Amino acid sequence: MGDKKVKHVYGFDSSALEKAAQAAKYLDSSPNAKEAFLITQKKEDTKQLERKENLKQLEINHTRIAAEEARRTKEHELDMAKRRAEYQVQLELERDEKKFEKQQMMMEETRKREEDSVLRQESMRRQTIDFEYKKKAELKERMINYQMQKRLENQAKAQEFQKNLIKLQGAERRENIRTTLSTLFQYLGSGAQSFFSSPKLMTKTATFIAGSITAILLARAGINIMSAAMLSRFGKPVLIKETSKISTDKLLKLPFLLGQRAYARVKQKSTKDLMKGIILKPELEAQIRAISYAVLNRKKHYAPYRNFLFYGPPGTGKTLFAKRLALKSGMDYAVMSGADISPLGPAAIHELHSLFNWANKTGNGIILFIDEADAFLRKRRGDQPLSENLRNAINAFLYRTGSQSDKFMLVLATNTPEQLDDAILDRVDELVLFEKPGLQERIDMLYHYLLLYCNPPKTTYEKLKFLWKHPKSLYTGRKLIGMEGVDDKVIERMAKRAEGFSGRELVKMVVAWHDAAFAQESPVLTPEVMEKILDRLREMHGVKQTWGEKESELLLKLQSPELVAAMQGNKTSSKAEDADVSKTGENTVAH
């Protein structure tokens, strides 16, 4: 009751203060009162420090929050400014677009107005041109009609005048003719009367006429004889493409040709010079030397010339050997092509006889070389019929070569000897096969032509010989080619890679090397240049071989028995060939 009264009096509970006072007394009386006070003070200090830290942290947070609020406010202001700027730009773009659309509409209206104006002007111009054209056409038509009318009137007047003039001229001409004939008949009558009345005058007149006719006939015969002699001596038949015989186109070279022929006669006792520059297989070379010896010493043997057939692939030296044989033996040579006979038609017989007559009038003898003989002297009996003109030409040829001659030597050259007529083969005394060169021959040929074309002259004799052969080099300044790195191994490798090449192809290859070297800055032939040219030539050689194989397949198809039988069934029976060749030859000679 006492406690409640105290509380009621003061308005709060004082028991806590009392307990605190008791505790203070206890502490004061306690020996650890000082340490307890210090501990309490430190705790109070710690609380004060924590309170200060909290205050600082609150200030920092407040500052951070204020900065964040300021940043957000700034960003908001920037965003608002950006939106205002974009809105302003959008408004300006819309205004520009509306303005541009207005301008476009105005320009379109202006263009339409201009186009309408141009169309109206063009329409007016066309109407004006049409009007002018019509007026001009009407005026021109009037002028043409007027000119035609005047021309017709003038022509009528001229025709009338011409008729009158022709009538007058005709009457005058008839009168002149009548007068002339009357006078002529009078003179003829008086002359005939005086001529027939004088026997001496008749005798003199007859003698003069007979003498004049005789002189004219003798002069014509003499001219024919002289022209025939000149043609036989200096002329050249139509069939001859090339000849060493002196003709009208070689008169300026006459001294040189005579000297060359005299030198050949001096050297004709030896066959060494004959085979110089001709590289063949040993077996073929031995056969050629035997033929050369027989030809060179024919005059000693008093024997007629023999006929030869040179056959083999093209470019193997058939024509070269025939020319060299003629030159070294002192004989002339003449080259003709068998393909030139067929185009002559009926005139081929006459030209063949002219050719053999010309050959028979050669004093030193002549080698008649017929290239591509299979184009002319084909089999007369076979699957492919010959024309009548070509058959007669073959008969004429057989007639003129029926017996061996001491005036000319016949040399036939062909790539396909199996196509020759049996009678032609019967006239051949010896067959000579010219094959493509082997490895050793190719090596020798490359050595020979490289020294000839790609090796500059070194000695004084070689230089003089070069100047004699090429006198223009004195003032043209011709460059000479050299070789670097071209040794025996290189040449042997080139020869191996050139397998299948003919002699002509090898010569062309060396000439191509020569030209390729000259295309460089310094004219020097190197193995690299040689390899490059050889690769290209091998490629072209393969293409040519492919062509040849295709042609062979085509010929085999054309010569198949089924196709030949079908062609013979559709053809009419041809005329029988002449049995007696000599009679046909005599008839052609008469012709």
LOLUMMAR-569860 format. One record per residue (C-alpha): x, y, z; residue in one letter. Coordinates in steps of 0.001 Angstrom, whole numbers, plus 500000, padded with zeros to 6 digits. Example, Ala and Ser with C-alpha at 12.3 -4.5 7.8 and 13.67 -1.06 7.14 Angstrom:
% LOLUMMAR-569860
512300495500507800a 513670498940507140s 
% end
This chain:
% LOLUMMAR-569860
500000500000500000m 502878502261500783g 504406501656497256d 501181502380495560k 500881505612497472k 504345506749496451v 503601505981492797k 500382507836492976h 502034510817494489v 504963511147491979y 503189509719488952g 505842507068488061f 507450503989489580d 510563504983491590s 511662501472492337s 514051501487489425a 515757504620490741l 516049503051494076e 517576499951492615k 519976502104490683a 520944503981493780a 521499500755495650q 523588499478492776a 525601502665492796a 526231502354496455k 527234498761495918y 529538499744493169l 531073502501495149d 531698500113497924s 532978497462495492s 536729497275494812p 536081496922491038n 533988500000490766a 536577501920488840k 537068499182486175e 533316498840485834a 533011502578485317f 535722502515482714l 534053499637480935i 530741501444481021t 532367504612479736q 534009502700476902k 530741501112475970k 529172504550475937e 531997505858473752d 531561502888471451t 527886503619471139k 528660507275470395q 531110506239467707l 528600503846466197e 526019506605466279r 528416508953464480k 529199506275461893e 525523505729461338n 525065509453460907l 527926509578458365k 526472506607456556q 523122508328456519l 524729511462455125e 526537509398452463i 523328507635451528n 521547510946451414h 524276512375449163t 524169509323446932r 520411509441446733i 520557513158445946a 523160512536443191a 521074509683441776e 518025511897441837e 519985514678440111a 521277512193437473r 517801510869436846r 516514514397436620t 519291515282434112k 518598512180432019e 514915512974432078h 515655516526430956e 517996515217428188l 515406512698427064d 512773515381426962m 515115517677425012a 515888514806422569k 512214514091422098r 511536517776421519r 514389517877418956a 513124514741417202e 509670516138417143y 510973519380415654q 512932517390413015v 509861515304412256q 507826518443411833l 510479519932409524e 510622516701407461l 506873516657407107e 506920520298406068r 509742519548403521d 507864516536402167e 504713518557401729k 506728521301400105k 508502518750397809f 505200517131396877e 503841520576396048k 506880521280393876q 506532517894392169q 502905518535391433m 503773521950390022m 506616520471387915m 504333517685386657e 501708520222385683e 504389522312383972t 505729519237382113r 502252518283380979k 501638521805379748r 504990521763377903e 504259518348376388e 500863519515375243d 502490522581373765s 505168520465372004v 502530518078370674l 500477520970369349r 503563522499367741q 504567519131366261e 501074518620364912s 501123522072363389m 504593521435361918r 503467518141360409r 500397519756358940q 502603522488357511t 505079519930356068i 502257517850354606d 500780520932353053f 504173521995351635e 504852518448350389y 501492518274348653k 502063521638347046k 505564520673345941k 504310517305344610a 501579519070342644e 504074521575341271l 506575518814340421k 503862516771338725e 502880519798336643r 506536520372335708m 507021516694334769i 503869516671332668n 504954519850330952y 508484518499330322q 507111515172329052m 504780516974326717q 507584519162325373k 509914516116325089r 507304514162323172l 506765517089320855e 510524517457320301n 510913513705319724q 508109513735317203a 509732516650315382k 513169514936315538a 511763511656314245q 510061513431311380e 513278515249310567f 515281512007310834q 512918510199308505k 513224512935305941n 517006512967306331l 517228509162305979i 515111509284302872k 517361511950301350l 520555510073302345q 519186506795300975g 518316508381297655a 521748510013297499e 523537506744298450r 521628504764295860r 522557507337293257e 526238507199294285n 526265503370294243i 524663503302290836r 527204505802289513t 530139503937291143t 529041500542289824l 528545501948286366s 532035503470286391t 533562500279287904l 532005498017285322f 533252500311282595q 536805500186283955y 536629496411284514l 535350495867281036g 538091497965279488s 540759496378281718g 539593492825281011a 539518493582277304q 543097494924277380s 544277492053279744f 542904489229277651f 544116490859274449s 547793490843275768s 549270487298276406p 552503488755277888k 550590490663280584l 548614487546281478m 551865485558281909t 553485488187284147k 550379488450286332t 550129484686286811a 553851484475287648t 553578487285290231f 550577485710291945i 552218482261292098a 555471483746293452g 553636485726296120s 551702482662297297i 554896480580297368t 556791483237299356a 553971483513301873i 553818479734302366l 557618479452302712l 557750482321305226a 554972480751307283r 556725477369307250a 560025478966308238g 558421480872311082i 556722477690312316n 559984475749312155i 561930478468313985m 559247478896316629s 559090475124317157a 562877474988317479a 562905477901319926m 560088476391321957l 561773472987322043s 565045474569323114r 563929477364325445f 560213476705325966g 558613474851328825k 555533472616328604p 552443473546330532v 552657470482332777l 556178471247333990i 556174473114337309k 559925473289337843e 562904472498335645t 566633473069335499s 566545473278331720k 567260476746330364i 563987478421329404s 562847481890328441t 562380482922332073d 566023481980332886k 567882483751330075l 569337486313332499l 570823483471334559k 572297481753331503l 576025482256332373p 575525481014335928f 573513477975334792l 576105477056332131l 578917477349334686g 576997475235337198q 576363472589334566r 580049472545333514a 581130472172337132y 578647469320337562a 580116467543334533r 583596467792336072v 582375466385339397k 580045463733338006q 582624460946338320k 582171460824342106s 579099460000344166t 580391461672347336k 579019465121346500d 575775463571345330l 574900462253348818m 576077465398350608k 573233466801352664g 571045463708352094i 570774461584355236i 569173458180354778l 569185454766356367k 572259452654355514p 570304450131353382e 568554452878351440l 571778454847351082e 573525451814349572a 570687451346347081q 570721455060346215i 574503455028345706r 574183452115343277a 571516453994341320i 573617457170341365s 576696455333340111y 574727453808337243a 573316457197336241v 576636459029336550l 578429456475334359n 575636455846331867r 577607457230328916k 580365454728329552k 577905451856329654h 576017452961326499y 572780451833328102a 569346453470328153p 568001455103331243y 566136453065333807r 562797454034335318n 562326454223339085f 559450454342341519l 560099456279344724f 557420455509347292y 556997456217350953g 555582458859353325p 555708462515352255p 558717464616353167g 561280461775353106t 563563463185350354g 562198461744347101k 562128465028345181t 565374466226346794l 567286463162345649f 565896463370342094a 566998467030341761k 570414466313343265r 570892463328340954l 570068465443337905a 572327468312338991l 575352466169339840k 575017463937336773s 574958466857334353g 571373466070333386m 568394468349333502d 565381467696335671y 561714468508335271a 559086468207337980v 555395467765337246m 552416466839339387s 550037464037338515g 547149466089339869a 547553468562336956d 546457466019334336i 542789465562335217s 541789469287335075p 543104469540331493l 540351467265330172g 540750466430326457p 543819468699326225a 545770466381328572a 546735464084325670i 548211466946323640h 550113468310326663e 551554464866327455l 552859464456323915h 554292467981324041s 556020467062327304l 557647463907325907f 558605465664322651n 560266468363324705w 562070465750326843a 563301463856323764n 564955467017322392k 567207467402325437t 570848466824324573g 572166466039328057n 569248463857329094g 566563464778331564i 565066463249334703i 561288463492334446l 560026463470338025f 556254462904338382i 555113463708341894d 551762462385343166e 551753459806340389a 548806457992341962d 546561460987341137a 547121460376337407f 548322456820336792l 545641455020338792r 544323451562338012k 542027451516335003r 540225448453336303r 538889448944339773g 536021449979341950d 536463453641341092q 535858454198337362p 538043456689335498l 536800459358333143s 537292458837329423e 539759461742329192n 541897460428332048l 541842456909330591r 543027458230327220n 545749460267328939a 547016457124330719i 547042455236327400n 549038458069325797a 551513457958328692f 551883454199328339l 552462454574324594y 555276457120325106r 556949455028327832t 556544451621326223g 560283451260325595s 563293452490327508q 564741455783326351s 568227457229326185d 566815460769326360k 564905460819329606f 564733458896332862m 561289458482334414l 561000458776338182v 557579458304339752l 556850459358343329a 553806458297345308t 552618457693348842n 550252454880347792t 551971452641345209p 549194450053345421e 546907452445343501q 549134452538340394l 548084450730337229d 549707447356336497d 551045448603333165a 552728451512334934i 554361449192337466l 555572447025334558d 557486450018333196r 559290450550336516v 562768448988336667d 563455449432340370e 561451450246343473l 562968452540346108v 561296452840349503l 561899456135351313f 560949455574354961e 560823458063357796k 564234458556359418p 565204456446362399g 566812457704365601l 570378457898364255q 569202459540361026e 567213462091363012r 570286462865365118i 572441463295362001d 569823465512360357m 569524467710363435l 573306468103363541y 573401468920359837h 570615471530359820y 571597473107363142l 575066473724361721l 573473475009358520l 570917477425360031y 571857478072363650c 575665478148363641n 577358481455362676p 580376481220360344p 583637481286362242k 586470480692359789t 587336483043356939t 586233480456354369y 582851480049356050e 582352483825356205k 583223484234352508l 580899481366351656k 578138483014353686f 578680486345351899l 578625484581348536w 575328482913349428k 573810486009351089h 575313489141349468p 572509491345350805k 573842490868354332s 576575493420353508l 574084496307353552y 571117494837355453t 573217493990358519g 571812490506358951r 572154489111362465k 573632485680362981l 572176483230365439i 574149481431368128g 573587478421370378m 574048478067374138e 573675474852376099g 572943472788372972v 575150469718373341d 575038466096372196d 572651465053374967k 570178467803374076v 570238466916370384i 569808463215371156e 566854464014373461r 565255466139370753m 565740463374368200a 564086460826370495k 561115463105371119r 560770463751367372a 559958460120366662e 557656459786363656g 558780463081362088f 559692463079358426s 562791464767357053g 560778467772355919r 559242468131359391e 562701468019360976l 563921470780358658v 560853472874359481k 561487472281363182m 565053473603362909v 563805476624360953v 561186477195363680a 563982477067366279w 565880479616364209h 562874481983364028d 562058481564367726a 565633482464368650a 565430485614366507f 562227486617368312a 564249487087371509q 566300490134372428e 569560488303371751s 569409485745368893p 570568482737370899v 569081479250370650l 568696477506374027t 567321474071375015p 564278475748376602e 563318477358373278v 563881474055371477m 561659472160373947e 558861474718373619k 558861474600369806i 559117470790369783l 556087470474372097d 553987472576369737r 555178470662366673l 554472467323368353r 550949468485369085e 550428469528365459m 551950466242364267h 549465464326366422g 546575466335364953v 547779465528361412k 548037461847362293q 544456461966363583t 543331463458360282w 545130460713358392g 543482457988360505e 540046459524359895k 540672459618356144e 541828455991356187s 538668454928358023e 536580456832355494l 538385455158352573l 537873451735354141l 534162452482354473k 534003453680350871l 535818450563349658q 533616448132351596s 532104445366349391p 528521446229350361e 528910449884349384l 530723449039346139v 528005446539345186a 525301449115345877a 527110451753343807m 527667449331340924q 523994448372340965g 522968452014340494n 525476452759337737k 525062452009334049t 527552449763332356s 530650451697331238s 532388451342327916k 535010448627327481a 538547449958327644e 540753449868324549d 542522446558324213a 545492447715322230d 547355450548324017v 549711451154321103s 546839451795318695k 545294454241321140t 548659455951321460g 548999456229317694e 545516457711317460n 546317460241320178t 549572461160318406v 547630461754315214a 545174463830317227h 
% end
